[in-house]
Amino acid sequence: MPISYGQIYPILKKLAGEGLIIGKLEAGGRERQRYSITAAGKKLLRAWLIGADSGASRSGGVSHRELLLKLFFTSPDELGAMRGPIESFRREEEQRLEHYRRTRSWLRSEHGENPRLGIWEMVLATAWDRARRGRSGPKRHWRPWATREGQDARRARRAQGSLRQQGKNLPRAF
């Protein structure tokens, strides 16, 4: 969950109140507080770094953002402790990707003739890309495909309309 600037100072005040950080007033120009972590804060940070049960994702594993934070703050000599959370995250992502593969296969087998299939596959591909990358992929990855699929759908509608004009009785897709 993102934290806004308006939330930072109340959080810092709370952490200071719990003895996890210390704020020191800096001299000069504007009045500023410089915060440092206390021994108790370091102990709690270390427990969070090696723990696997905080900030869970939907399935109960570590979210990719939390995993990146843990990797960033973990000292090089303690990286071995991250193997479990990393492997768990990898398994979870592989399961998600397999689910997308099965869904795409089902869509093609059950709805292969549906003119909206291209749009459904575009949405699925975007979700697949997000899962594969662990974040939202840039729009440039799906824009050309969406344009191409949209053109194919427009061609299909024009062809369908042309057949109707020739007296064919086709069900309307849209």
Secondary structure by P-SEA (a helix, b strand, c coil): ccccccaaaaaaaaaaaaccbbbbbbccccbbbbbbbcaaaaaaaaaaaacccccccccccccaaaaaaaaaaccccccccaaaaaaaaaaaaaaaaaaaaaaaaaaaaacccccaaaaaaaaaaaaaaaaaacccccccccaaaaaaaaaaaaaaaaaaaaaaaacccccccc
